[in-house]
Amino acid sequence: MKKIYLFLIGLILFTNINSVQALSNSKYAVDQPSKNTLSEGITEDIKIHNAGRMIDYVEAIYTIPEDYEGDIRIVSGIFDALSEAHGYLPGDSIKVKIKVVNNSKHEYNYVDKSFILATEDLKEYNLEVVEGTYGFNNKPIYTPFAPFRTANKAIQELYGVSSTSKIKSDMVTDEALDAKLKEKGYKGIEDLNLYYLEFYNAYYETDVESLENFDAKIISAIFNGNCLYVTETNTEIAELGYNYWYNKLFAMSFKDEQVNDQNMQDYAIGSYMRDRNKGNNYFKEAFTNLKTMETKELTDTYLKINGLYTTNAYMNYNFSAYLEFSLDMKEEEKPTIKDDEIVPPNTGIK
């Protein structure tokens, strides 16, 4: 299993949970696509170009060999390669280049709407599930993919303190919070989400009915404060942290798209899963009419991590994604012959 670390706020990238379950009730809900595999015979070469601590860019080169026959599916190992590099900081932007080298005797065309950018199905890793949770992709949330609890203002209020530093990790275990919430008249740890909802509605003078309906500033406040490395187990809060990451904090953009911390939801991984048209034209432009002995590439593509709203709940956080697209072998055009152009064979008989 592969990991990507984001340092102070550390991130880990994993690379596929396939069971029958209820649909997510998230406003971001979408079905998880099935990941394919790189076509046999196509070679992949991933190069990480560093510039000091920062990655300057990552380059993925796919080579179609001389004797290759048939259509091609490219499933990129970019995310695996990044997972073996170093950690990343909120605000980082990683440039991505995708190159296809055609050494075959055939021409290829990009298959329209074959580009997929999505989360991954992680069933094969047999990870522990956060009980009762379903991400926006209608898959269970595994414990390594749940956010950590932080000493946020709601937790400080629960303990009657006014500093994040006065909350220690043993104060935010399920057992400790269960007891404190019961003192306040809640059922226990299963009501932590309800306590957060009531606290932050009052604190920010809002009136939303679920945590996901808070704006980005408030959701980030829920996940702010010292990270205490206690994994969130409350169903709604764990789902909130997972869904927020893929639909606000982790994004991909192309060329001159103006992406910033405020509009990143429009370019987040989840947005590509809900709209298969997103990004399609860039791949079509880059990889249509790939002639024999020609190389084409898609440049000026960026993976972005939200700098403003990625808070301490995501320290050493695990995340996953994959990218794929397809190329069809162009059919050879056969000449058409009109009847009056047909010349009978010379049999020698007159």
C-alpha positions in Angstrom: 0.0 0.0 0.0 1.4 3.3 -1.0 1.4 6.6 0.9 1.7 10.3 0.3 2.7 12.5 3.3 1.8 16.1 3.6 4.3 17.4 6.3 2.9 19.7 9.0 -0.4 18.8 7.7 0.7 15.4 6.4 -1.1 13.7 3.5 -0.8 10.1 2.4 -1.9 8.8 -1.0 -3.1 5.2 -1.2 -4.1 3.3 -4.1 -9.6 0.1 -4.6 -14.3 -1.3 -1.3 -16.9 -2.9 -3.3 -19.9 -3.9 -1.3 -23.7 -3.4 -1.6 -24.7 -0.5 0.6 -27.0 2.4 1.0 -26.4 5.5 -1.1 -24.6 8.3 0.6 -26.8 11.2 1.8 -24.1 13.7 1.0 -24.9 16.6 -1.3 -21.8 15.5 -3.2 -23.0 11.9 -3.7 -21.8 10.1 -6.8 -21.1 6.4 -7.6 -17.5 5.2 -7.5 -16.3 4.2 -11.0 -14.4 0.9 -11.4 -10.7 1.4 -12.0 -9.2 -0.4 -15.0 -5.6 -1.4 -15.7 -2.9 -0.2 -18.1 -3.1 -2.0 -21.4 -0.6 -4.8 -21.6 2.4 -3.9 -23.7 2.3 -0.2 -23.0 5.2 0.9 -21.0 5.0 3.6 -18.3 7.8 5.8 -17.0 7.1 8.2 -14.2 9.7 10.9 -13.5 9.6 13.2 -10.4 11.5 16.4 -11.0 12.5 18.1 -7.8 13.4 21.7 -7.1 14.6 21.7 -3.5 11.9 20.6 -1.1 9.3 21.2 -3.7 8.4 19.0 -6.6 8.9 21.0 -9.7 6.8 18.7 -11.8 5.9 15.0 -12.4 6.1 13.5 -15.9 4.3 10.4 -17.0 5.5 8.9 -20.3 3.5 6.1 -22.1 5.2 4.4 -25.0 3.3 2.4 -27.6 5.8 -0.2 -28.9 6.7 -0.8 -32.6 4.7 -4.0 -32.8 1.6 -2.9 -30.8 -1.8 -3.8 -32.2 -5.2 -2.8 -30.8 -6.8 -0.1 -28.7 -5.2 1.4 -25.6 -6.3 2.1 -22.0 -3.9 4.3 -20.0 -4.3 4.1 -16.2 -1.7 6.4 -14.8 0.7 5.6 -11.9 1.2 9.3 -11.2 -0.4 9.1 -7.8 1.6 6.0 -6.8 4.8 7.8 -7.9 3.9 10.9 -5.8 3.2 8.7 -2.9 6.8 7.5 -2.9 8.2 11.0 -3.0 8.0 13.3 0.0 5.2 15.0 1.9 3.3 18.1 0.8 2.1 21.3 2.4 -1.3 23.0 2.2 -1.1 25.4 -0.7 1.2 23.2 -2.8 0.6 23.0 -6.5 2.2 20.1 -8.4 2.6 20.4 -12.2 1.8 17.2 -14.1 2.8 16.3 -17.7 1.4 13.3 -19.5 3.2 12.2 -22.7 2.3 9.5 -25.2 5.0 8.2 -27.6 3.7 6.3 -30.6 6.3 4.0 -32.0 3.7 1.8 -33.7 2.7 1.7 -37.3 -0.9 2.8 -36.4 -2.5 6.1 -35.7 -4.5 6.7 -32.6 -7.4 8.9 -31.4 -8.5 9.9 -28.0 -11.8 8.2 -27.0 -14.2 11.0 -26.2 -15.1 11.2 -22.5 -12.8 8.4 -21.5 -10.9 10.6 -19.1 -11.6 9.6 -15.5 -10.3 11.3 -12.4 -11.7 9.8 -9.3 -11.3 8.3 -5.8 -10.3 4.7 -5.5 -12.0 1.6 -4.3 -9.7 0.3 -1.5 -11.3 -3.0 -0.7 -8.3 -5.1 -1.5 -6.3 -3.7 1.4 -8.6 -5.1 4.0 -8.5 -1.9 6.1 -10.6 -1.3 9.2 -13.9 0.6 8.4 -15.2 3.5 10.5 -18.4 1.7 11.5 -21.6 3.0 9.7 -19.8 5.5 7.4 -20.3 5.9 3.7 -18.3 8.5 1.7 -19.8 10.7 -1.0 -18.6 7.9 -3.5 -21.0 5.4 -1.8 -18.1 3.4 -0.4 -17.2 2.8 3.3 -14.7 5.1 4.9 -11.6 3.3 6.2 -10.0 4.4 9.4 -6.8 5.7 7.7 -9.1 8.0 5.6 -11.0 9.5 8.5 -9.9 12.9 9.9 -8.2 13.3 13.3 -10.0 15.0 16.1 -8.7 18.5 17.0 -8.9 20.8 20.0 -11.5 23.0 18.3 -13.6 25.6 20.0 -16.5 23.3 20.6 -14.2 20.8 22.5 -12.7 23.7 24.4 -16.2 24.8 25.4 -17.1 21.3 26.4 -14.2 21.3 28.9 -14.6 24.9 30.0 -11.2 26.0 28.7 -10.3 28.8 26.3 -7.1 27.5 24.7 -6.4 24.7 22.2 -3.2 23.8 24.1 -5.3 22.9 27.2 -6.9 20.0 25.4 -4.9 16.7 25.5 -5.4 13.6 23.4 -6.9 11.6 26.4 -9.6 14.2 26.6 -10.9 13.5 23.1 -11.1 9.7 23.1 -14.5 8.2 22.6 -14.8 7.3 26.2 -13.9 10.8 27.5 -16.1 12.6 25.1 -18.9 10.2 25.7 -18.9 11.0 29.4 -18.6 14.8 28.9 -21.5 14.8 26.3 -23.7 12.9 28.7 -23.0 15.5 31.4 -24.4 18.1 28.9 -27.5 16.1 28.3 -26.5 14.4 25.0 -26.7 10.6 24.4 -22.9 10.4 24.2 -20.3 10.1 21.5 -22.9 9.3 18.9 -24.2 12.9 19.5 -20.9 14.6 19.0 -22.1 15.7 15.5 -25.3 17.2 17.1 -23.2 19.0 19.7 -21.0 20.5 16.9 -24.1 21.5 14.9 -25.7 23.3 17.9 -22.4 24.9 19.0 -21.3 26.2 15.6 -24.8 27.4 14.7 -24.8 29.4 17.9 -21.2 30.6 17.6 -21.5 31.8 14.0 -25.2 32.8 14.2 -26.3 30.4 11.5 -29.2 27.9 11.2 -28.1 24.9 9.1 -29.5 21.4 9.6 -26.4 19.3 8.9 -22.6 19.9 9.3 -22.1 19.6 5.6 -24.2 22.6 5.0 -21.9 24.9 6.9 -19.7 27.1 4.7 -16.0 26.3 4.2 -14.9 28.7 7.0 -17.0 26.9 9.6 -16.2 23.4 8.4 -12.5 24.3 8.6 -13.1 25.6 12.1 -14.6 22.2 13.1 -11.4 20.6 12.0 -9.0 23.3 13.4 -7.1 23.4 16.6 -4.2 21.2 17.7 -4.2 17.8 16.1 -4.5 15.1 18.7 -4.1 12.0 16.5 -7.3 10.4 17.7 -9.2 9.1 14.7 -12.8 10.5 14.3 -15.4 7.7 14.8 -18.6 9.8 14.9 -20.4 8.9 11.6 -21.4 12.3 10.4 -18.1 14.0 11.4 -16.0 11.3 9.8 -18.0 11.5 6.6 -17.8 15.3 6.7 -14.0 15.2 6.8 -13.7 12.6 4.0 -16.2 14.3 1.7 -14.7 17.8 2.4 -11.2 16.6 1.4 -12.3 15.4 -2.0 -14.8 18.1 -2.8 -13.0 21.2 -1.5 -9.4 20.6 -0.5 -7.8 18.4 -3.3 -8.2 19.4 -6.9 -6.8 19.2 -10.5 -6.8 22.1 -13.0 -5.7 22.6 -16.6 -3.9 25.3 -18.4 -5.2 28.8 -17.7 -8.0 27.7 -15.3 -8.1 30.2 -12.4 -8.2 28.0 -9.3 -8.0 29.4 -5.8 -8.8 28.4 -2.3 -12.3 29.9 -2.6 -13.4 28.2 -5.8 -11.5 24.9 -5.5 -14.8 22.9 -5.1 -15.3 23.5 -8.8 -12.1 21.6 -9.6 -12.0 19.1 -6.8 -11.7 15.4 -7.4 -15.4 14.9 -6.7 -16.4 17.5 -9.3 -14.8 15.3 -12.0 -16.7 12.3 -10.8 -20.0 14.1 -11.1 -19.3 15.7 -14.5 -17.5 13.4 -17.0 -17.2 16.4 -19.4 -14.7 18.1 -17.0 -11.2 17.9 -18.4 -12.4 15.9 -21.4 -11.6 18.6 -24.0 -8.0 19.0 -22.8 -7.3 15.3 -23.4 -9.1 15.4 -26.7 -7.0 18.3 -27.8 -3.8 16.7 -26.7 -4.2 13.1 -27.9 -6.4 13.2 -31.0 -4.7 12.3 -34.3 -1.6 10.7 -32.7 0.3 9.7 -35.8 2.8 6.9 -36.2 6.2 7.8 -34.8 4.7 10.9 -33.2 4.8 12.1 -29.6 2.0 14.2 -28.0 1.7 15.5 -24.5 -0.7 17.2 -22.1 1.1 19.9 -20.2 0.2 22.7 -17.7 -1.9 20.4 -15.6 -1.8 20.8 -11.8 -2.7 18.9 -8.7 -3.6 21.4 -5.9 -4.0 21.3 -2.2 -6.2 24.0 -0.6 -3.9 26.3 1.4 -6.5 28.2 3.4 -8.9 25.5 4.5 -6.7 22.4 4.9 -6.5 22.3 8.7 -4.9 20.2 11.4 -7.4 17.4 11.2 -5.5 16.4 8.0 -2.1 15.9 9.5 -0.7 12.6 8.2 -4.0 12.2 6.4 -4.5 9.4 3.8 -6.0 10.1 0.5 -6.3 8.3 -2.9 -7.1 9.0 -6.5 -6.5 7.6 -10.0 -6.5 8.9 -13.5 -7.2 7.1 -16.8 -8.1 7.6 -20.4 -8.3 5.6 -23.7 -7.0 5.7 -27.2 -8.5 3.9 -30.2 -6.5 2.6 -33.0 -7.5 4.5 -36.2 -8.9 2.2 -38.8 -6.9 2.1 -42.1 -8.9 3.6 -44.9 -9.3 1.2 -47.8 -9.5 2.7 -51.4 -12.9 2.4 -53.0 -12.9 1.2 -56.6 -15.7 2.1 -59.1 -17.1 -0.6 -61.4 -15.7 1.1 -64.5 -12.2 1.0 -62.9 -12.2 -2.7 -62.4 -9.7 -4.3 -64.8 -10.2 -8.1 -65.4 -7.1 -10.2 -65.0 -5.1 -11.1 -68.1 -5.8 -14.7 -68.7 -4.1 -14.8 -72.1 -7.4 -15.8 -73.7 -8.8 -13.5 -76.4 
